[in-house]
Amino acid sequence: MGKYHLTNYEQMSFDDFNQPSGLPIDRDNRWVVRADNIPWHDLEKQYALVFTSNRGPKPLPFRLVFGALMIQQLLELTDEETLEQIKENPYLQYFVGQSGYVYQRPFSSSTLSRARQRIGDDEVLAMVDQIEDMMIAKGVTSKIGKRH
């Protein structure tokens, strides 16, 4: 796996998210609110430390991969179901940093499995818990999943 290069990250505004015509999108949706309150760039810096080699393909963006892992943990889904949920839901696509809605999986289930192995299951859980604590501290109380 290649070395991770930090992205020139700018938080996309919800208004810039390209949704299909006629699909009403609610900016107060729990996934939109949550996505807009996560310091993705700060978390990405920690993620970049995992990728130290210059060999192999460029890793996928942090928000895409960790966002999917976070969805999986919060909703207690399998790899396959996580990717199907993301494919079918524009709010989840916004959450993982897609620039617009597309009816396709963002990557294969084996990528999700490799990401968990590379980051570590315990580290994924710790990061999700850290983000959840941060959401509570910010007053973002939208409940997601069975963990709450």
Disulfide bonds with the S-S distance in Angstrom:
none
